Amino acid sequence: MLEEEKEAGIDLMHEGFLEYLDDINIVEMLRTDPARVSSELDLLLRECLVYALNDKEIFSTYPDDVLPGIFCFCCGMLREFASLSEKAISEDEETWIGYMHPSTQVLNILTSIRIHGYLRQLGSHDDPSVTPILAHWPELYLAMKTLHKSSKSRDSQLESFHPRLIAGQIGDILVAFLSNDNIRPYFTDDTDLRKFAWRLWLENGISTTEDKEILCGSIARAVMLLSTKEGDPKSRTSCAMMFTVCMSVCDEFGGKNAVAEIALMSAYRTMMSNDEMLVRQLLPQQIGVLASLADCDVIPENRIARRIYEMDGIPKLIEATLNILSRAQDADFRSVLDFIGEATVTLIETLATENYIQLEVAIRSGLFRIFVAVQTSVNGPLEFTRKTCFRLIETISLFFPYYSVIQALAEQFRELTEEDEARMLGEGGDGTIEFAWKGLKRSVISSYILTRMFESCAQPFPKICNNCTKLEAGHNFFQCPGCARIPYCSAECQATDLKAGRHSELCQKIIDGKSQADKNIPFLYFAVNKCVQFTCKDLGQSTLPAKDPILIWNATRTREQVSVSIRPKDIADSELHDRRLRNYESYRVIDGQQIKAAKMNGIITTYIHIQAMYREGRENCVVRYLRFDLDYGRVETAFGPPMHELHVLRAIKKDISIKYPEADLEKSWILRNRDGERIHLFDEVDAYFRDKFGKYS
């Protein structure tokens, strides 16, 4: 298409246009007053002049003293064509390319060897030829920004002219300016230009080759010239160096928040694009940059990942990943999609498992749909993506101490169809996802029953400080003033929890009704005490250590591997310290000073505590010191003494076998009554507790 249009332009020139240019003495006009060209030639004739200058043979006939005029003329034409292409974004492809193609022809002239050499050789500000160049810079800069923006916007709508070619040409123009030691000082303090250059790099690729059509290496050189304020950095444009420099200078063009926004939206737009070539060439690099940013711990506050979260980065990535995976029916594109799928799911895992809050967000944003999409195998399995999904499914099992995560999982299981469940348990792959999925289902149903036990407690549950987990004692407890749901025993605990306990991330979600995190700590207290009491039901004072006994409840691996042991406080603390040294996990200890003896009615009573260790994020754990209630009434449910969830599940399955004789819970949790009504296993669990005990919240 592009070659045909160029040939048409050349044909037009051969039909007399070159003679016309000689008649009006276009060379003299460009030499003395380039503005006359725009005022005396209509748009079609000016476009023909652009095509003429794109012909190397014709361009070579123009003397060097005309180059400043050609440069000024091209700046005006680029601004005009960029404006037209921006207005035509919503037009059909042929119309839009009709405006975009002349813009690329102007860029070809501005990036030609002659113009590039001319800009490199310009002298200092005393050189009279510099003045018109700098005078036209604002016009050229605005045109480049407009052209890049419109090309990126258009790409997200349908297959179109490759925007990376435009980005590469813009990079060439910037290098031509910035490589000149006399001109560069005019631009090195331009914050907006710096941000634009970094946006070009983050959006269009991180490689450093000179092949501008594929990898946009000139952009890397341009941003390094702006950032290092030195000469030509050809030897220092490695990807590692670029990323390091980006982190060190990003405050000069908007900070790490700006970097996060650019990187996230660049990857998102490419993943939502219909341009297969763009996805093939650009997306792996964009995901690589975003993954590096998301996993960047160079700053304590981790502002980059936080900004991605604030922009709903996880829901955007899940939506975009589903769009990418929907193309897996194309066998030729399948290997590329497998690589991209692996990278994007790994990125989602990095962000979603940073802590339980973000995991809940990911689950509620349709994370399960990715697993189902990967299992939809037509032309062979997405091998690497499947393995990454397997790892993510297994990681989810580490977060079952959280009530809000369990409820989010239950909601998503309810939304799966019978076809979805069949795909998740299908035989199309190597069995990895199927194995992890079955394990997740076992843990989810067991934990869901446990939440119903918690809600059926025989005694009203006391308020528990969301930070130190002290039980309410008197009137000194107060609620978070923001969400009015989370209790604290002191202002100090509130301040600590807002930062270290991540309540600042949860507060608005609780207000919006998107989270049930206010039950996380009470549920943990119930679940841990129940587990300890069930394991140590024959516990007597003679089996306890003589001083400060601690029951260690360790759920840092998976819920199915929870272990309970009894240690004196000094030994338990020593073991925790050794564990920190041996393992990569970082442990956050909460209220480690709470363990002490109390004097009640003149008798010294030793409190028994539980050192509850559970996963907070993919690489860090929480250690909370919880009171162990010798009085079973605190955690006693309507069942009476603690009962294992599996016993309840067996009773529910027995009822289901009678009510739904054709149901096969191994294959699907969706049941059908005689009227064909869709009923889920969780509905039967709810009904069991409601019918038997008349309550759950």
N, C-alpha and C positions, 0 to 999 in steps of 0.2 A: 504493500500500500504506500509506504513512504517513498520507495524508489520510483513508483509510478508517478507520484505527485512531483517529485524532483525532475523526472524526465519531461513531464508536462511543462514545468517552468522553463526548462532549457529549450524545449521546442518553441515556446512563446518568444524567447529571446531571439532565436534564429529567424523568427518571422518579422523581425524589424525592430524589436525593442532595443537592441544594442545601438542601432542607428539613431533611434530616438534619444537615447542617453547622450550620444555624441552631439546631436543637434542642440540640446539644452545645456550642453557643457556641464554635465553632472560632476565631473572631476573638480572643476573650479568652484562649483557650489559647495561641494563637500570640504574643499580646502578653505574657503573664506567664510562661508555662512551655512553650516549644516542645517540650521533651522529652516532655511528656505526650501529644502527638499520636502519637509513635511507640509509646508504651507502651499507649495506649488504642484505637488504630485498627489493624486488621490491614493487611497489605500491599496488598490490593486497594483498600481504602478510602483508604489513603494515596496510592495511584497515581491514584485518582479525584480526590483533592484536587490532585495535580499537574496533571491535565488541566484542572481548574477554574481554577487560577491561570494556565494558558496562555491562557485566554480573556480578551482585553483588557477586555471589558465587565465581566466578573466581577472581574478583578483591580483594576479602577479603583474598585470599591466598598470596598476595604480601605483603612483610614486609614493615614497615613504612620507612625504609631507602631507599626504591626504589621510594618513592613518588616524590622527586625532579627530578629524571630521567624521570618518567612518565609525569610530568608537562612539562619538556623541549621537550620531544617527541611530546606531544600533541600540543605545540605551533607551531612546525614545520609542523605537519600534518594539523593543521587548516589553516596555511598560504597557503599550497599547495592546499588543497581542495577549499579554498576561491577563489584562483586564477583561478582554473579550472571552478568553478561555474560562475565566472564573465565572462569568455570567452564563456560560453555556454548559455548566456542569450537569445540569438536569436534562440536557438535550440528548438526542440519540447519538450513538457512537460516531457515526460518520460526520455529523455536524460538529461534535466536540473536537474530533481529530482535525477537522478543517481549520479550527482556530489554534489548536495546540501545535500542529506541525510547523507553521511559520515561526512559532516561538523557538522551536528546537533549531531551526535554520539560523535564527539570530544568534542563539547560543553557540552554534558551530563557528560563526564568524568571530565572536568574542573569545572563543577558545582556540582559534587558529594559531599557527606558529607565528605568523607575522604580528598579530595583535598581542599575543603573549610576550613575544620578544620586545615589542614596543613598550609595554608596561614595565617590563623588567629593567629597561634601560633608562627610564625616566630619572631625571636628576632630583635635586633637592627642591624646596619650595620656591627657590629663586628661578628655577627653570620655568619659562613662560608656558611650556606645554603641560605643566602639572595642573595649573589653575582650572582649565576646562574639565580635566579628568576628575578632579575633586568636586567640581561644581555639579557634575552629572552623577556622582556616586549615589546620592540619596535616591535619585530616580531609578538607577540600576538596582540598588539594594531592595527597594520596594517591589520592583518587578520580579526579582529572583524569589523573594518571600511569597509573593502572590502566586507565582508559577508553581513553586514547590507545594504550596498548600492545596491548590486546585488539582494538581496531579495526584496527590495522596488521597484527596477526597474522592476523586473520580475512580480511583483504583478499588475502593471499597464497594463500588456499585456494580461494575461489570468489567470483563476483560478489556483492557485499553492499552494505550501507549505506555511502555514500561517507565514508571516514574523514577527508577534508579538511574536511568540514563540522564534524566534531567538533573538529578541530585549530583551525579558525577560531573556534569558540565558546570554546574554552579560551583562545585568544589574546585574545578580547574580555574575558574575566574577568580575565586578567592585566593588561590595559590599564586596566580599571576600578580595580584595586588600585593599580597603579603610577603612575597619573595623579594620584593624591592625594599632594600634597607632604608631608602629615603621616604617611601610612602608608608611603610608598616607602622611607624610611630603615630600616624593619624588614626589608626584603628585599634591599637592594642588596649585602649581604655574604653572601648565601646562595649558596654555590657550587653546590649541587645544583640549586637553582632556575635559576641561570644556565645550567647545562648543559642542563637540560630545555627552557628557552626556545630555546636555539640548536639543540637537536635538532628542535624543532617547525619552526623556520625551514628548516633543511637538509633535513628530510624532506618538507615540505609546500609548498615553493615559495618563490621568492625575490622575487616581485613585491611591489608596495607599494599596490596598489589596495585600496579599502575593501570590495570584493566578497568577503566571507568564504567564500562557497560555492565560488568559483572560484580565487581567488589569495591568500587568507589574509593580507591586508595588515595586519591587527591584530597578527599575530605579529611582523612586522618592527618595528612600533611598540613592542611589549612588550620585545623584546630590546634595542632601542636605549635604552629607558628604564632597563633594568637595566645596560647597559654604559656609558652616558654619564653616569649619575647626575645628569641634568638634567631639565628639564621636558619637555613634550610635544614630540617631535621630528618633527612632521609634515613639516617642510620638509627633513629630513635622512635620509629613509629610501629613498634611491635604492639600486639594486642595487649600484652601485660603492661607495657609502659603507658599505653593510651588509657587503660582503666585506672592505673595509679594516678596519672595526671588528672583525670576526670574527678577523682575523689579529692584531690588536693586543691583544685581551683574552682570546684563547683559553687562555692559560696559567692564567687564573683559573677555568676550568671543565674542566681536564684536559689542556690543551696541544694542540698541533697533531696529536698522535696521536689524541686524542679527536675532533677535527674530521674527520680522515681516515676514522676508523672509522664515524662517523655518516653522512658523505656517501656512502661506498662502499656500506654496507649498505642505506641508503635507496634508492639507485638500483637495487641488486641486487634488493631485495624488490619494487620496482615493476615491474621488467622481468620478474620471474618471476610476476607477478600475472596473474589471468585477467580483471581488471576493465578493460575497454577504455576506459572514461571516465577512469579513473585514469591509464592509460598516455598517453592523449591530452593531458590537462591538466597532469599533474605531471612526467612523465619528462623532457621537454625541459629543464625548469628544473633538475632534479636532475643531469642529465648536464652541464649548463652549470656548475654549482657544482663538480662533481667534476673536470671538465676544467680549471677555473681552479686548483683545488688541485693537480692532478697536474702542471701546467705552472708551478707557483709556484717561483721561484728566489730568494725574498727571504731565504732562510737558506742558508748554505754547505752544511750537511749534507743539505739537501733532505729533511728528516725526514718531510714529508707523503707524498711519493712512496714513500719507504722503508717507511713504515708500510703503505701500500697493498700494496706487494710482500709484506711480512711476512704480511699477511692473505690471501695468495693472490688478490690483487685481479685480476690478469690472467686466471687460469682462471675466476674468478667472472664477469667481464665477458664472456668468450667464451661461457660457458654461457648467460648471460642474453641475449646478442645472438642466439644460435641460437634461443632460445625466442621472442624478438620476431619474428625473420625467418620463423619457422614459420607466422605468421599472414598472410604475404604473399599467400595465396590469396584473401583477402577484398579485392575490388576497391575497395570503399568506404573501407577502412582503409589502402589501399596508399600513398597520398600521405603520410599521417602516418608510416607505417612507413619510407618512404624517407627522410624527414627524420631520424627517430630512428636509422635504420640508419647514415646518414652520420655522425651525431654520435657514436654509440657506436664505430664502426670508427675514426674519427679519434682518439677517446680511447684505444682499444687501441693504435693506432699510436704515439701520444705516449708511452704507458707502455712498450710493448714495444721501441721503438727507442731508448730512453734509453741502453741499452748492449747488448752482445752477449749478456750473461747473461740479461736479461729477454726478449730475442728468442727465445733457446732455450726458455725457459719457455713463451712464447706458442705456439711451434711445437708443442711436445710436448703442449700443452693443447688442441689441436684447432683451431688457427687456420685450417687448410685447410677445415674444415667450414663456416666462414663464407663463404669464396669459393664453395664448391659451392652453398650455400643461396641466395646472391645470384644465381647463374646459373640457378637453378630458376625459370624465368619462365613464368607462366601467363597473368596478366592484364596483361602489359606489363612492361618492365624497371624495376628500381629504379635509376633513372638516377644519382642523386647518390651512392647507396651504391656503385654499380659504379665510379664514378670514384675514390672513396676507396679501394676495394679495389685498383684498378689502381695507385694511388700506393704503397700498402703493399707490393704484390708487387714493384714495382720497387725499393723501399727494401731489401727482403730481400737483393737481389743485392749490396748494399754490404758484406755481412758474410761473404763467402766466404773471407777469410783465416783464419777460425776453424774448426778441425777439429770442435769440438763442435756448431757450428751446421750444418755439412754433414751430420753424422751424424743430427741431429734431423730435418733435412729429408728425408733418405733414409728414415728410419723412417716419416714421415708419407706420403710418396709410396707406400710399400709398402702402406699401409692403404687407399688409394683404390681404389674398385671401377671396373670398366669403365664403369659408368653415370656415376660421378663424373667420370671422365676425359672422357667424351663431353660432359657438361654444361660442363666447363671449356673445351672447344674448340668448343662449339656456336655456332650462328649466330643465337641469339635476341636478342642485344644489338647494340651499336654496334661491337663488335670490340675495345674497349679492354682488357678483362680477358683476352680470348683472346690478344692480342698480348703482353701482359706475361707471361702464363702460359707461352707458348712460349719466351720469353726466359729465364724462370726455369728451365724444364726443361733448356735447353741448358747453362746455367751449372751446374746441379746435377749432371748426369751427368758433365760435364767435371771438376768438382771432386771428385766421388766417385771417379773413376778416379785423380785425383791423390792422394787419400788412400791408395788401394791401392798406388800407386807408393811413397809414403812408407813404408808398412808393409813393402815388399819391398826396402828398402835393402840394398845389398850388404854394407855395414859396419854393425856395431851402432851405434846412434845415441847420442852422448854426452849426459850430463845438461846441461841449459841452464838458467841462472838465470831464474826466471820473471819477474824484474823487469828486470835489466840485460842479459839474454841472453848473458852470458859463458859460454863453454864450460867444462866441468869441467876443472880443472887441479890434480890432486892429491887430497888427502883433505879439503879444507876445505868441500866442499858438504854440506848437510844438508837433510832433508825437513821440510816443515811438520809441526809436532807434532800438529796437529789432524787432518788427513786422511791424513798420511803418504804423500802422492803428489806434492806440488809441491816441486821443489828450489830452494834458494837458495844463493848464494855467500857471503852474510854476513847478520848480524842486521839490519844497516841496510837491506839490500834486502828482507828479509822484512817489516820494519816499514813500508817504503814501499809494498810491494805489497798489504799488508793494507788500506791505506787508498786510495791512488791507483789501484792495480792491481785493486781490487775483489775480491781473493781472500777477504776476509771474507764477501762475498756468496756465493761459490762453495764455500767449505770444506764446509759441511754437505751441500750437494747432491752433492759428490764422495763424501762418506762414505756417503750414502744410495744411491749408484750411479746418480744421476740425470743426471750430466754426465760428459763425457770431456774436461774442460777441461785435464787434466794434459798433453794432447798438443798444446794450442794453440800454445805457443811453439816446441817442436821442429818441428811441422808448418810453422809460418810460416818458420822457418829453412830448412827443406828447400825449400819452395815458392819462396821468394824467390831462394835461390841457384840453384835449377834454372832459374827464369825468366831470371835474369841470365845464367847460363852459356849457355842456349839462344839468347838474343838476341845475346850477345857471344862466340859460340863461337870466333871468330877473333881474340879479344882477345889482344894482345901487349903487352909492356912499352912498346913505342914509342908505342902509342896512348894510354897513361895519362898524366895530368898529372904533372909532375915531383915534386910534393909532395902528400902526403895525399890521394890520389884517393878520391872518393866516387861510388858508383854509386847513382843515385836511382831507386828503385822506387816509383812512385806509383799506388796503387790506391784513391784516395779517392772516385772516381766510381762506376765499376762494374768488375767483374773483367775484362770484355771490353775495357776501355779502359786497361788497365795499360800504363804507359810506363816505359822504362828510359833513363836518360841518365847521362853521366859528367861530373863537375865536380870542381875542386879544392875543398878543404874550405872555404876562406873564401868562395868564390863560392856553394857549396851552402848554407852558413849564411845568407848574405845573401839568397838567393832564398827560403829558408824564412821569414825575417823579413818579406820583402815580401809573401809569400803570407798571412801572418797579418794584415797590415794591409789587404789587399785583400778577403779573404773573411770570411764570417761564422763559419766554423768555428774552434773553439779547438783548438790543437795542444798535445798533451802530449808533450814530448820526454823520452826515456828514455836515460840513459847517453850524453849528448852529449859528455862529456869522455874517452870511451874511445879516441878516435882519436889515436894517437901512434905514434912510431917505436920500434922495439925493437932491442936489440943482441943478436944471436945469433952465437956463435962468432966474435966480434970484427967481425962485419959488421952494419952498420946496415940493417935491413929496414923498409921502409915497409909498414904494414898497409893493405890495401884494405878499405874498409867500404861497406856498403849502407845508405843512408838510406831505410829502409822506412816508407812512409806508408800507413796504412790506417784504415778507419773503426772507431771505438770505439762511437760512438753517433750519433744522427741529426744532431747539431750539433757533434761533436767528433771529432778524429782523433788517432791515436797516431803518433809518429815514433820508431822504434827504430833504433839503430845496430848492425847485424849484421856479423859478420866475413864477408868474401867468401873462400871457399875456392878458392884456385888449384888445390888438389888435388881433382880431380873425384871422387875416391873417397868423399869425405864425403857427397855427395848422389847418388852413382851408384846406380842401382837394378839389379835383376836384368836389366833391359834393356841395361845398359851405360851409355854416355853419355846425358845427358838427352834424352828423347824427348817430343814433344808428345802431350798426351792425346788429341787428335783422331786421331792415327795408331792409337792403341790402340782407340779407339771404332770406327774403321772395321773393324779386325780382328774385334772382337766382333760387329759387325753382320753381317759376312760369315758368321761361324759361325752366327748366329741365322737367317740366310736359308736355310741348309742344314737346320738342325734344326727350324725352325718356318716352313715356306715360306709359310704363310698370315698370318704376323704382319705388322702394319703399325705400326711404332714411331712413326710420325707421329701416329697416332690413340690408341694405347694402349701402355703399357709392360708390360701384363699379357700373358703368353704362356701357351699351353696346349699340353701335350705330347699324345701320342697317347692317353694314358689320361685326358685331361681335367684333369690336375693343374694347379693355378694356380702359375705361375712368373713372377717379376718380372724386369725387365731388370737390376736390381741383383743378383739371384741369378746371372745369367749373367756379370756383371762379376766377382763373387766367384769363380765357377767358373773363369773364364778365368785369373785370377791363381793360383788354387790348383793348377790342372792344369799351368800353364806353369812355375810357380816353386815350388810346394809350400808356400807360406806367405803368410800375412798375419794380423795379430792380430785 
